[in-house]
Amino acid sequence: MKILFVFYVPSGGVETLNRQRAIALKNAGIRCDFLYYSKRRDLMNHEQSKVFITNNDQEIKNILHREKYDAMVITSDYAAMERFRNLGFKGKMILEVQGFGPQSVARAQLQLAIPFVQKYCDALLYPKTPHIGVIFKEFFSSTPIFAFNNCFDHNTFTYQTPKKIDTPIVAWIGRLEDNKNWREFLHIGHQLAKKRNIQLYMFEDPSLSTPKERKEFIQLKSRLNLDKHVHLLQNIPNNQMPGYFSRIGDSGGFLCSTSKVEGAPYSLLEAMSCRCPVLTTDSDGVRSTILHDQSGKYYQIGNIQHAVQQGEELMDNASLRQYIIENALLHLKSQFSHAQYSQHFLKMLRTIGL
């Protein structure tokens, strides 16, 4: 069986998901190809899959005619279902939502998707994100809905013994945009830096930010006297991230996720797999991953002092820290395996007639 996965750009969590599920589904006898409309950077993490970069109708038509896919999974771009039908695609169409940012945006976008789903869609897929599930059930009562966790290979993306670092590292991963809430991270870092010697690592893709946001970032970083603490790490290849996460964990630090709303962030799973504990907002899509004081920690969004308190407990309470690290690994292995994902995916395909 052959499936084409479609998304706007090869970046962030969707690209990570695509690489992971290509491996999981290959083991189940499914060949996965990928179509991205554009590539904003040279760095590409896909290694073994067939990847197409085009937004040209004729080129896409040629690909569809030549490859004859049994199904297509379109992430976010609901209007593409009509486009691909018009370009001759005759297989099953699955609309996947990994997240649309703020809940108000998700609701507005999925309301616009209603006529496309009703006319062209064979199934809806999401990774157990609670607010997406609520909207799906409200808007799409006659379309089959499937919810299961994304997959993660903890054997490949795993802890590496790093050089020992004495200064704790507090890390953040995201885009310099409002929903990722980078301002809050700087304020948390500012409060922590007043009390102890720390480093702040910020991993980002500069192609996905606006000049205005970057200017505001530079200004706030300077105003909070964080220039000597913040290390901006841009476009780090995914295969180098286990080394960074391992270093952050071994330094006594943690990954801090400040997002307002998330679909199913991979960065948390990656950190957990490398023995790096996680402090996060309750950004909805993280609930399958983080159980408070079990597989990570939550803080109240907007409450800087609460974030600092929880972060300091992660750094200073050695027994709790060790318990969270070990339990996070067990949770990851039991709930996000490749085998589980392929079983759920195959069941979905059978249900819609493949």
C-alpha positions as CSV (number, residue, x, y, z in Angstrom):
1,M,0.0,0.0,0.0
2,K,1.2,3.5,-0.8
3,I,0.3,6.7,1.1
4,L,1.1,10.3,0.3
5,F,1.4,12.7,3.3
6,V,1.0,16.4,2.5
7,F,2.0,19.5,4.5
8,Y,3.1,23.0,3.8
9,V,6.8,23.0,4.8
10,P,9.2,20.4,6.0
11,S,9.8,21.9,9.5
12,G,8.8,21.4,13.1
13,G,6.7,18.7,14.6
14,V,5.0,17.6,11.5
15,E,8.3,16.8,9.8
16,T,9.4,14.9,12.8
17,L,6.1,13.0,12.8
18,N,6.4,12.2,9.1
19,R,9.9,10.7,9.6
20,Q,8.8,8.7,12.6
21,R,5.7,7.3,10.9
22,A,7.5,6.5,7.7
23,I,9.5,4.0,9.7
24,A,6.6,2.7,11.7
25,L,4.4,2.2,8.7
26,K,7.1,0.7,6.6
27,N,7.4,-2.1,9.1
28,A,3.6,-2.7,8.6
29,G,4.0,-2.9,4.8
30,I,3.0,0.6,3.9
31,R,5.2,2.9,1.7
32,C,5.1,6.5,2.7
33,D,5.9,9.4,0.4
34,F,5.8,13.1,1.3
35,L,4.7,16.3,-0.5
36,Y,5.6,19.7,0.8
37,Y,4.6,22.8,-1.0
38,S,7.8,24.8,-0.3
39,K,11.1,24.5,1.4
40,R,12.2,27.6,3.3
41,R,15.6,26.3,4.3
42,D,18.3,23.9,3.0
43,L,18.2,21.7,6.0
44,M,16.1,18.6,5.5
45,N,15.9,15.8,8.0
46,H,14.2,13.2,5.7
47,E,16.7,10.5,4.8
48,Q,15.1,7.4,3.4
49,S,11.6,8.6,2.1
50,K,10.7,9.9,-1.3
51,V,10.1,13.7,-0.8
52,F,8.5,16.0,-3.3
53,I,8.8,19.8,-3.0
54,T,6.2,21.6,-5.2
55,N,3.1,23.6,-5.2
56,N,2.6,23.4,-9.0
57,D,-0.6,21.8,-10.1
58,Q,0.8,20.1,-13.2
59,E,3.8,18.7,-11.2
60,I,1.4,17.4,-8.5
61,K,-0.9,15.9,-11.1
62,N,2.1,14.1,-12.7
63,I,3.1,12.7,-9.3
64,L,-0.4,11.5,-8.5
65,H,-0.8,9.9,-11.9
66,R,2.6,8.2,-11.7
67,E,2.6,7.0,-8.1
68,K,-1.1,5.9,-7.9
69,Y,-1.4,6.3,-4.1
70,D,-4.1,4.3,-2.2
71,A,-4.6,7.1,0.3
72,M,-3.5,10.7,1.1
73,V,-3.1,12.2,4.5
74,I,-3.4,16.0,4.3
75,T,-2.3,17.8,7.5
76,S,-4.1,21.1,8.1
77,D,-4.7,22.2,4.5
78,Y,-8.4,21.2,4.2
79,A,-8.9,23.1,0.9
80,A,-6.3,20.8,-0.7
81,M,-8.8,17.9,-0.7
82,E,-10.8,19.7,-3.5
83,R,-7.6,20.6,-5.3
84,F,-6.2,17.1,-5.3
85,R,-9.6,15.6,-6.4
86,N,-9.6,18.0,-9.3
87,L,-6.0,16.9,-10.2
88,G,-7.2,13.4,-10.5
89,F,-6.6,11.7,-7.2
90,K,-9.1,8.9,-6.7
91,G,-7.9,7.3,-3.4
92,K,-9.0,7.8,0.1
93,M,-8.5,11.2,1.7
94,I,-7.8,11.7,5.4
95,L,-7.6,15.2,6.9
96,E,-5.2,15.3,9.8
97,V,-5.1,18.1,12.4
98,Q,-1.9,18.3,14.5
99,G,-2.9,21.8,15.8
100,F,-3.9,25.2,14.6
101,G,-2.4,27.2,17.4
102,P,-4.9,29.1,19.6
103,Q,-8.3,27.4,20.1
104,S,-10.1,30.3,18.6
105,V,-8.1,29.9,15.4
106,A,-8.6,26.1,15.4
107,R,-12.4,26.6,15.7
108,A,-12.5,29.2,12.9
109,Q,-10.3,27.1,10.6
110,L,-12.3,23.9,11.1
111,Q,-15.6,25.8,10.6
112,L,-14.2,26.8,7.2
113,A,-13.3,23.2,6.6
114,I,-16.9,21.9,6.9
115,P,-17.9,22.0,3.2
116,F,-14.6,20.4,2.1
117,V,-14.8,17.6,4.7
118,Q,-18.5,16.9,3.8
119,K,-17.7,16.6,0.1
120,Y,-14.2,15.0,-0.1
121,C,-13.1,13.6,3.3
122,D,-13.1,9.9,4.2
123,A,-11.7,10.2,7.7
124,L,-10.5,12.7,10.3
125,L,-7.4,12.1,12.3
126,Y,-5.9,13.9,15.4
127,P,-3.5,12.9,18.2
128,K,-5.9,13.0,21.1
129,T,-5.7,16.8,21.5
130,P,-8.7,17.5,23.7
131,H,-9.9,20.8,22.1
132,I,-9.6,19.4,18.6
133,G,-11.6,16.3,19.5
134,V,-14.4,18.5,20.9
135,I,-14.5,20.6,17.7
136,F,-14.4,17.5,15.4
137,K,-17.4,15.9,17.2
138,E,-19.4,19.2,17.0
139,F,-18.7,20.0,13.3
140,F,-18.2,16.5,11.7
141,S,-20.8,14.1,13.1
142,S,-21.1,12.1,9.9
143,T,-17.3,11.7,9.2
144,P,-15.3,8.9,10.8
145,I,-13.0,10.3,13.5
146,F,-9.8,8.6,14.7
147,A,-7.6,9.7,17.6
148,F,-4.4,8.0,18.6
149,N,-1.0,9.2,19.9
150,N,1.8,10.1,17.4
151,C,4.7,7.6,17.4
152,F,8.2,7.9,18.7
153,D,11.3,5.7,18.4
154,H,13.0,5.9,21.8
155,N,15.7,3.4,20.7
156,T,17.1,5.7,18.0
157,F,16.4,9.1,19.6
158,T,18.0,8.3,23.0
159,Y,20.3,9.4,25.7
160,Q,23.9,10.1,24.9
161,T,26.6,10.4,27.6
162,P,27.6,14.1,27.3
163,K,30.5,16.0,28.6
164,K,29.6,17.1,32.2
165,I,28.4,20.7,32.4
166,D,28.3,22.3,35.9
167,T,26.0,25.2,35.0
168,P,22.3,24.1,34.7
169,I,20.8,24.7,31.2
170,V,17.1,25.6,30.9
171,A,16.0,25.1,27.3
172,W,13.1,26.3,25.1
173,I,12.1,25.1,21.6
174,G,9.8,26.9,19.2
175,R,9.2,29.8,16.8
176,L,9.5,33.4,17.7
177,E,5.7,33.9,17.6
178,D,3.0,34.7,20.1
179,N,1.5,31.1,20.6
180,K,4.9,29.7,21.5
181,N,5.1,32.4,24.2
182,W,8.8,33.1,24.0
183,R,8.3,36.3,26.1
184,E,7.2,34.2,29.1
185,F,10.3,32.0,28.7
186,L,12.6,35.1,28.9
187,H,10.8,36.3,32.0
188,I,11.1,32.9,33.7
189,G,14.8,32.8,32.7
190,H,15.3,36.3,34.1
191,Q,13.9,35.3,37.5
192,L,15.9,32.1,37.6
193,A,19.1,34.0,36.6
194,K,18.6,36.4,39.5
195,K,18.8,33.5,41.9
196,R,21.4,31.2,40.4
197,N,23.9,30.7,37.6
198,I,22.1,29.2,34.6
199,Q,22.3,29.1,30.8
200,L,19.3,29.5,28.6
201,Y,19.3,27.6,25.3
202,M,16.7,28.6,22.7
203,F,16.3,26.4,19.7
204,E,14.5,27.9,16.8
205,D,14.0,28.0,13.0
206,P,14.6,31.7,12.0
207,S,12.8,31.2,8.7
208,L,9.5,30.9,10.6
209,S,9.6,34.3,12.4
210,T,8.8,37.9,11.4
211,P,11.3,40.8,11.5
212,K,9.0,42.5,14.0
213,E,8.9,39.6,16.4
214,R,12.7,39.1,16.2
215,K,13.3,42.8,16.9
216,E,11.0,42.6,20.0
217,F,12.9,39.4,21.1
218,I,16.3,41.2,20.9
219,Q,14.9,44.2,22.8
220,L,13.4,42.2,25.6
221,K,16.4,39.9,25.9
222,S,18.6,43.0,26.4
223,R,16.1,44.8,28.7
224,L,16.1,41.7,31.0
225,N,19.9,41.6,31.0
226,L,19.9,38.1,29.5
227,D,22.3,38.6,26.6
228,K,25.1,36.7,28.4
229,H,22.7,33.9,29.4
230,V,20.8,33.2,26.2
231,H,22.3,31.0,23.5
232,L,20.3,31.1,20.3
233,L,20.6,27.8,18.5
234,Q,19.2,27.9,15.0
235,N,18.4,25.1,12.5
236,I,20.0,22.3,14.6
237,P,19.6,19.0,12.6
238,N,17.3,16.6,14.4
239,N,20.0,14.0,14.7
240,Q,22.1,16.3,16.8
241,M,19.2,17.0,19.3
242,P,19.8,13.9,21.4
243,G,23.2,15.2,22.3
244,Y,21.7,18.6,23.3
245,F,18.8,17.1,25.3
246,S,21.2,14.7,27.1
247,R,23.5,17.7,28.0
248,I,20.6,19.7,29.3
249,G,19.4,16.8,31.5
250,D,22.8,16.0,32.8
251,S,23.5,19.7,33.6
252,G,20.7,19.6,36.1
253,G,18.4,21.7,33.9
254,F,15.2,21.0,32.1
255,L,13.1,21.8,29.0
256,C,10.6,24.6,29.5
257,S,7.6,24.7,27.2
258,T,5.7,28.0,27.5
259,S,3.2,27.4,24.6
260,K,-0.4,28.8,24.9
261,V,-1.9,25.9,22.8
262,E,-0.2,22.8,21.4
263,G,-1.4,19.9,19.2
264,A,1.0,17.1,20.2
265,P,4.6,18.5,20.6
266,Y,7.4,16.2,19.7
267,S,10.0,18.2,21.6
268,L,8.6,16.9,24.9
269,L,8.9,13.3,23.8
270,E,12.4,13.9,22.5
271,A,13.5,15.4,25.8
272,M,11.9,12.7,27.9
273,S,13.7,10.0,25.8
274,C,17.1,11.6,26.5
275,R,16.5,11.9,30.3
276,C,15.8,15.6,30.2
277,P,12.9,16.5,32.5
278,V,10.1,18.8,31.2
279,L,8.3,21.8,32.7
280,T,5.3,22.9,30.6
281,T,2.1,24.9,30.5
282,D,-1.1,22.9,30.2
283,S,-1.3,23.7,26.5
284,D,-3.9,21.0,25.9
285,G,-2.1,18.7,23.5
286,V,0.5,17.9,26.1
287,R,-1.9,16.0,28.4
288,S,-1.2,12.6,26.8
289,T,2.5,13.2,27.4
290,I,2.9,15.0,30.7
291,L,1.3,13.8,34.0
292,H,2.2,16.3,36.8
293,D,5.0,15.1,39.1
294,Q,4.9,11.7,37.2
295,S,6.3,12.2,33.7
296,G,7.0,16.0,34.0
297,K,5.7,19.1,35.6
298,Y,3.1,21.8,34.9
299,Y,3.0,25.4,35.8
300,Q,0.2,27.9,35.5
301,I,0.6,29.9,32.2
302,G,1.2,33.6,32.9
303,N,2.4,32.9,36.5
304,I,6.1,33.5,36.4
305,Q,6.6,32.8,40.1
306,H,4.8,29.5,39.8
307,A,7.0,28.5,36.9
308,V,10.2,29.4,38.8
309,Q,9.0,27.5,41.8
310,Q,8.3,24.3,39.8
311,G,11.5,24.7,37.8
312,E,13.6,25.1,41.0
313,E,11.9,22.0,42.4
314,L,13.0,20.1,39.3
315,M,16.5,21.3,39.7
316,D,16.8,21.0,43.5
317,N,14.7,18.0,44.5
318,A,17.0,15.1,43.4
319,S,14.7,12.3,44.3
320,L,11.6,13.8,42.6
321,R,13.8,14.7,39.5
322,Q,15.1,11.1,39.2
323,Y,11.6,9.7,39.6
324,I,10.2,12.0,36.9
325,I,13.0,11.1,34.5
326,E,12.6,7.3,35.0
327,N,8.8,7.5,34.9
328,A,8.8,9.7,31.8
329,L,10.8,7.0,29.9
330,L,8.4,4.3,30.9
331,H,5.4,6.4,29.9
332,L,7.0,7.2,26.5
333,K,7.8,3.5,25.8
334,S,4.3,2.3,26.7
335,Q,2.2,5.0,25.0
336,F,4.0,6.2,21.9
337,S,5.6,3.1,20.3
338,H,5.9,2.5,16.6
339,A,4.0,-0.8,16.9
340,Q,1.0,0.9,18.5
341,Y,0.9,3.6,15.9
342,S,1.0,1.2,13.0
343,Q,-1.7,-0.9,14.5
344,H,-4.0,2.1,15.0
345,F,-3.2,3.4,11.5
346,L,-3.9,0.0,9.9
347,K,-7.2,-0.2,11.8
348,M,-8.2,3.2,10.5
349,L,-7.4,2.3,6.9
350,R,-9.5,-0.9,7.2
351,T,-12.4,1.0,8.7
352,I,-12.5,3.3,5.7
353,G,-12.3,0.5,3.2
354,L,-8.6,-0.1,2.4
